[in-house]
Amino acid sequence: MTIRPRVARSVRDLRSRLRDLAAASHADSIAVRDQSHEALRVEQERLDAHLDSAEQALGRARSVHDVELFFEDTGVHRIAIEDASTRLAEATQQTQVSEAALRARARQLRAAERIVDKLEDDHVRRESVAEQRANDDISGRRR
């Protein structure tokens, strides 16, 4: 079965668009991952600031209830860090999935480009052979 050049170019153009969509999706997933990473960093800084204030807060504590409140706040910060870590792990996994999709789309595009190039080379070669035959016919005629 012969591959028609117009169809091959259409497939190449389609795969180019699909690769562009995959690249955009990957860029979005990278942005989400970076935001998740930033959120985790912020939560860790909040916990660090809370722990840095431990001396003053525990020094002002007048009852066991005040100490428990401080440790409860510490637990809240740790839960926020765990949530941010989970979101970062999910975003990182999604980034890896989108990266794999982008690689697959790029590979498909390269295959389509090779087919189009081969068809164009074959077309040029056939034209060259036809032109050479025409020149041979013209020069081989009797005068």
Secondary structure, DSSP 8 states (H G I E B T S, - for coil): ----HHHHHHHHHHHHHHHHHHHHHHHHHHHHHHHHHHHHHHHHHHHHHHHHTHHHHHHH--SHHHHHHHHHHHHHHHHHHHHHHHHHHHHHHHHHHHHHHHHHHHHHHHHHHHHHHHHHHHHHHHHHHHHHHHHHHHHHS--
